[in-house]
Amino acid sequence: MPEYSNSMKILKVGDQAKAACETCQAFTSITYQLHDVPFSDGSGLTKNILAGVCDVCGAVTVIPHQSTPAICSTLAQQHNFVY
C-alpha cells in the first residue's frame, strides 16, 4: 500500500506543472505566476495571488491551496463577512 503524506506542497513563482486548460481544451504546461484573478461571478477580483497560468494561451488554469486565504479575505471584505 502506498504511503501518503499529510503535507501539501508549497508552490512558488516559476514552478511548472501540467493542467487542463479550459481555453485550449487540452492538457498544457503551466507556470505559477502572481496574477490578479477575477471571481467567476464577476463581483470583483483578488489581486496578486499565486495562480497556474497556461503557457500556451495565458489563461489561469489552477489556483493552489495556498492562495485560498487571500481569496477568502477579499470575499469577506467585499461582502462584509467575518470568517
URPESUL-V759219 format. One record per residue. N is the residue number from 1. RES is the residue in one small letter. PSI is psi in degrees with one decimal (999 if undefined). BURIAL is I if it has 16 or more other ideal C-beta (glycine too) atoms within 10 Angstrom, else O. D_CENTER is the distance of its C-alpha to the mean C-alpha in Angstrom with 2 decimals. Layout:
# URPESUL-V759219
N/RES/PSI/BURIAL/D_CENTER + N/RES/PSI/BURIAL/D_CENTER
This chain:
# URPESUL-V759219
1/m/131.3/O/31.03 + 2/p/150.1/O/27.82 + 3/e/139.7/O/26.61 + 4/y/140.7/O/23.14 + 5/s/141.9/O/21.64 + 6/n/-9.9/O/20.36 + 7/s/144.6/O/18.24 + 8/m/148.0/O/14.56 + 9/k/132.0/O/13.72 + 10/i/119.6/O/12.45 + 11/l/156.9/I/10.46 + 12/k/164.7/O/11.48 + 13/v/131.0/O/11.63 + 14/g/-16.6/O/13.45 + 15/d/148.6/O/12.67 + 16/q/154.9/O/12.95 + 17/a/-171.9/O/12.60 + 18/k/144.7/O/13.33 + 19/a/162.2/O/11.50 + 20/a/122.1/O/12.92 + 21/c/120.3/I/12.61 + 22/e/-37.0/O/13.93 + 23/t/-46.0/O/15.53 + 24/c/-16.5/O/17.30 + 25/q/43.2/O/18.05 + 26/a/163.2/O/17.86 + 27/f/127.1/O/16.19 + 28/t/167.3/I/15.37 + 29/s/140.8/O/14.53 + 30/i/156.6/I/11.19 + 31/t/133.7/O/10.88 + 32/y/127.6/I/8.30 + 33/q/160.5/O/9.12 + 34/l/132.7/O/9.24 + 35/h/150.0/I/8.72 + 36/d/123.7/O/10.00 + 37/v/119.2/I/8.10 + 38/p/152.1/O/10.90 + 39/f/147.9/O/11.43 + 40/s/-24.1/O/12.63 + 41/d/2.0/O/16.07 + 42/g/9.8/O/16.44 + 43/s/-5.2/O/17.37 + 44/g/-164.8/O/15.47 + 45/l/157.1/O/12.34 + 46/t/126.7/I/10.49 + 47/k/142.7/O/11.50 + 48/n/48.2/O/10.59 + 49/i/157.7/I/7.27 + 50/l/129.9/I/5.79 + 51/a/148.1/I/3.58 + 52/g/121.9/I/5.64 + 53/v/130.6/I/8.40 + 54/c/129.2/I/11.45 + 55/d/-16.0/O/14.48 + 56/v/-51.8/O/16.82 + 57/c/-11.5/O/15.85 + 58/g/4.8/O/13.05 + 59/a/146.3/O/10.91 + 60/v/123.9/I/7.12 + 61/t/-32.5/I/7.11 + 62/v/151.1/I/4.26 + 63/i/118.4/I/1.39 + 64/p/158.2/I/4.56 + 65/h/-33.6/O/7.47 + 66/q/-11.1/O/8.48 + 67/s/-9.9/I/6.42 + 68/t/-45.0/O/8.26 + 69/p/-38.1/O/11.51 + 70/a/-38.9/I/10.73 + 71/i/-45.9/O/9.65 + 72/c/-39.7/O/12.80 + 73/s/-43.9/O/14.85 + 74/t/-44.2/I/14.30 + 75/l/-43.0/O/15.17 + 76/a/-42.5/O/18.11 + 77/q/-40.1/O/19.38 + 78/q/-33.0/O/19.34 + 79/h/7.6/O/21.07 + 80/n/38.2/O/23.11 + 81/f/158.1/O/21.99 + 82/v/122.8/O/22.60 + 83/y/999/O/20.40
